[in-house]
Each structure stands twice: as structure tokens, then as C-alpha cells.
Amino acid sequence: MSEDKYTEKVTEAGCEGGCDSPKTIRLAGVVRESIVDGPGIRFVVFCQGCVHDCPGCQNPDTHDFNGGYDCDIQKILDAVDENKLLDGVTFSGGEPFCQAGRFIPLAEEIKKREGLDILIFTGYTYEELIDMGKKDPDVKTLLDMADTLVDGRFILEERDLSLRFRGSRNQRIIDMNETRKQGHIVLAEEYMN
């Protein structure tokens, strides 16, 4: 994805240089309890809008930036707080980093809740996000808040239904806390097989 195409799609989503309404996120929907979108029981936020358009994507309805609906972050937090069995919150899509500025306030609030981690699915690679974060501080901030990152575009030819928490073999599950500590990518090996 070229930088111009990224900027075009982010501008369409109304998020370039921050968001008009940092208290809402453009959503495709949520799943209140999932065991397939990361470890443990997870609340999943599916954002609306994706620049990748991966052939065979399991969520093609999330691609259109004009689809979905705006949801107040507090409504999401209230739903998360209702379920004391949750292990974490997953940001999926669509492409969460196209709305990084809108996800930051939600991530900040989730981080205040004891026992909840944040997993982010993205079609970008970790390396692409690092480069994007040099130009867009919201991308860097959101990436810095992730505990786990599932990165890379879905590639239909590498699809493997036996994989945990990812759709194709090229995608990585990155332990972001260890990656930050060690200064290089550390895979969450327990989920990579």
C-alpha cells in the first residue's frame, strides 16, 4: 500500500491528523465474547474501513469506509465492564490503524482496567507500522499500547485453518511487550503453531 493510498483512505475515514470526534469509533460491529480472536475470552471491536482489500478476507463487509456506524467509546467500555470474565479486548476490522486516533482513547481506558490486555489485528506488517508511526503519531501511540499484534495481510494462497488467531501462514503473532523490551520482534511462540 503506497503512502498516498493510505493517506487517501485515512482522510476518507475522517481521521487524518486526529479525529473530529475522538469519543467515537466507526464500527462494523462488536462480539461480546470470543475465543477465536486472541487468547482467553475477548471482547472484539470490529472497526469499519480497510485499505488492504485482501482477496478471501473473512470480513469483506468491513472494507467500505462509508459503511458501519459511529459508536461512542463509553458504550464500548460499559459493555466491556459488564463482563468480569474477559481476558482482553481485540481490535480488528477493517483496519484499526486507519482509525488509530479514535482507538487511542479506548485503548487508554482499557489499560486502566486490571487484567485486560489489548490484541490488535492489522493487515500492515510491524515494520510498515513503525515507518507509518514516524509520520503519524497516532499510529505510533496505538502500536505502543498493544500487548499483542497479529500482523500482515491475509494471503489466500497461504490460508491455513489449523492456525490459531490468524488466517494465513505469513501472518505473525508478535508479543509486543517483549518486542519493546528486547528491541527486536519477539513472536508469541505459544500461539504460532
N, C-alpha and C positions, 0 to 999 in steps of 0.2 A: 504494500500500500504506500503510495507516494505521500509525502508530507502535504502536498496541495490537496489531495483527495481526502486525507484525514481532516485538514482544516475546514474543507468544504462541508463534510458531514457533521463535524462538531458545530459549525456555525448554524447549519440547518437545525440542529438539536437545541440551539439557543444556549450553548454552554461555553463558547469561546471566551477566554479571559474571565472565567467565573460565570455564574448563572444569575439570571434575572430574579429567580425565586429560589434561594438556597434552601428553603424549607420544603421543597417538593422534589420528587424524582419522577421522571417519565417511565412508567412501568408497563410491562406486558402482563404482569401478574405476580402472585406470590404462592408459595407452597408452605403451609404452616409446619409441616413435619415431613422431612425427607431423610432417607437413609442411603440414597444413591448420589447425593450431591456433596459428598465430603464425609469425613469420619463422624460417627455418632449420629445423634438426632439433630437435624439442622432446620432452621427457618431459611427459606430460599427467596431471594428477591430477584426476579427476572426483569431486567430493565428493557426498555424499548429502544431500538435503533442499533444497527450494526453495519460497519463499513466492510466487513470481510466477505459476506455472501458466499460462504463455503458450500460447494456442492455437497448435497447429502446432509446438511445441517439438520439436527433434530428439532430445532426451534426456528424454522423459517418465518413464522409469523412475527417474530421479534425484530426482523430486519428493518422494516419501514420506520423511519424517524418520525413520520406523521401519525403512526398508529399508537395504540395503547392509550394511557390516561395518566394524568398527573396525580400523584398521591402524596399527601402530607407525610413528612418523615415521622411526625409524632404518632400517626396512626400505625405505622410500621413498628415503632418502638413499643407501643401499647400492646400490639399483638405478640411481639417477642416476649415482653414481660409477663404475659398471661401464662406462658408455658415454662414452668420451672425445670422441665426435663431436657431442655435444649442444651446441646454441647457447643453450638456455634451458629453463626449466620453466614450464609453463602451469597455472594453477589454473582449473578450470572446474567445471561441475556439471550440476545443482544450483546452489546459490548459495554461493560461497565466503565471502561476508561474513556469512552466518548461522553460520559456524564461524570467524570471524576469530581468536578466541583460540587455536584449535587450529592455524590456519595460520601464526601468527606464528613459533613455534619452527622450523618447516620453512623459512619464508622467511629467517629469520636464518641458518640453516645454508647455504642455497643462496647467499646473499650472500657467504659466506666462500669460495666456490668460484670460482676465476678463470675468466672468460669466460662465465659463465652469467647470463642476465637472467631477470626474472620478468614474465610477462604474466598478467593476471587478466581473465577474462570475468565480467561481472556483469549482472544484469537491472536493477540500480539505475543511475541516472544519476550522474555525477560529483557533481553538485550535491546529490543526495539523500545520497550517501555523506559529503560534507562536513558536512551537517546531522546525520546519524546519528553521525558521529565526535565531535560536540560532547557527546553523551550517552554514547557507548560508546567508551572509549579504545582498545579492541581494533580497532574499525573504522578509526579514525584511523591507528593504528600499521601495520596491514596495508596500507592505502591508501598510506601514506608509503613502503612498501617496494616498491611496484610500479614497474617501469620502463615498462610499457605497460598501459593499461586499455582494454578493449573494453566500452563501457557501453551501457545501455539495454535495455529489454525487447524480445524478439523480437515483431514485429508482422507477422502473416501477410500482411496486405494490402500490406506493403512488402517482402515477400520478393524477393530478387534473387540468383539463383545465380551471377551474374558477380562478385559482391563477394568481395574477399579477406578472410578471417579474421572475417567477420560474416555474419549471415543476412538482416538487413533494413536498408533504407536509413537508417532513423532511428538506427541504432547508430553510435557514433563509435569511432575508434581514437585514443586520446589518448597522446601522448608525455608521460609523467608527469615525467620528469627536466626537460624543457624547460618544462612547465607550472609546476613548482615554482620554477624559475629566473626565469621571466618574470612569475609571479604571475597568470596567466590561462591558460585552456585553449589548449593548442597541439596541434593534430591531427598525427598521424603521416601526413603527406600522401602519402608514398611508398606507403602501403597503402590509401589511401582511394578509389582509383579502381578 
